[in-house]
């Protein structure tokens, strides 16, 4: 969903123009898109800040109808025809929105793909780039024999003699172009824009070529959509002559932007200062840079076994090293959706004091052991519990032993290395009571059910270790006749307090 800013290093005067179109609405029976118009604005920003397109040469239309698009193409054609013939002219036309195999869907109006292609081809420019991020527009590249292919290389013999037209579509023929709530944009646009900001600069020369940008965007789009119901494969058709690679953007030339440099190769996630909105997701080699707007960002780096993060401040014209990233506790990393795996598993061992099953008993020590499974939205803990207590008076000594299991669900709120959340616990126990007495007392045993709320506080001193504290109340349902007196009521309830501490070690 991004127009390519072809920065051609030519001796003649260069003129770069861009027509950027974004429309969240398609036909009246189509669901509204969320990010098409936002992506159009992002395209315009990267072209003007890094792609060599002056803001006066940028035409940005949000929610246009077919007639407005035709009018913009006519105005662009007239303006280009007035430029000196010897000057180098590059034009970009970009669209983000609904489409099918034959037409763009523009708020209840339609513009045929063939008409759009012909209009762009007819523009009086040396090089023309048409890029479409919309469903099934890959027909434009398939009609003349193009197929889904891996990254390619484009060369121009003399940058001043660049001639022809390039078409890039975000999806192949018959495929859907996908939006992502996590990326807050179209998948292909997000990765291509990020690549053009420097993530695709494999050579480390401070510029991004068409080959590098396509390779990066193709790989990342396929990887991102690999977990979706359908894969998305960008496609292309090029008719450009030459032998030198076309440069899309120059990261060094964007004086108003800051640059982040990777000290460690890896997969990076760049969020706003609060850590809520994902600004960019990129992979860069050691020394690779990405240009961003000045400001404070939360940066996370993923690897197969860990997630590291730090806050950095990017200043205009400055290069900031992405160093000093600290490990994020594995549980928190999973909850934030930034861990390499979708779930994490920990071994939990704990102990504490739990009230008795019967109201006339005393609290006793309790031990627990179990496994905890962490997901992005819920922590699930399955554990076994052992408890014993003793009560005595002048006539007897009573011992109570409990063996049971429970399932606890926790929803955490994370604040740095501390996590706090409400917990709901349900369990089933087997209780035995035995007596030592000079008189007569009946031993008993029974099944006991319990359920209750709790609050849990957790501290993670290390990425793979957490210490937990929980306290709550259990509503207990027990068969008193089995435990005490055959003549007693069959079922009785009680409220039992408990307090536990535990140690967790993440296994993966």
Secondary structure, DSSP 8 states (H G I E B T S, - for coil): ------B---SS-EEEEEEEEE-S--STTS---SSHHHHHHHHHHHHHHHS---GGGEEEEES--HHHHHHHHHHHHHHHHTS-TTSEEEEEEEEESEE-SSEEEETTEEEEHHHHHHHHHTSS-SEEEEEEESTTTTHHHHTTT----------BSSGGG--EEEEEESS-TT----EETTTTEEHHHHHHHHIIIIIT-TT-SSEEEHHHHHHHHHHHHHHHHTTSSS----EEEEEE--SB--EEEEGGG-TTSEEEEESS-EEEEEEETTS-SEEEEEEE-TT-EEEE-SEEEEEEEEETTEEEEEEEEE-TT-EEEE---EE--HHHHHHTT-SSSS-EEEEEEEEEEE--SSTTS--EEEEEEEEEEE-SS-EEEEEEEEEEEEEE-SSEEEEEEEEEEEEEEEEEEEETTEEEEEEEEEEEEEEEEEEEESS----EEEEEEEEEEEEEEEEEEETTEEEEEEEEEEEEEE-HHHHT-TTS-S-EEEEEEEEEEEEEEE--
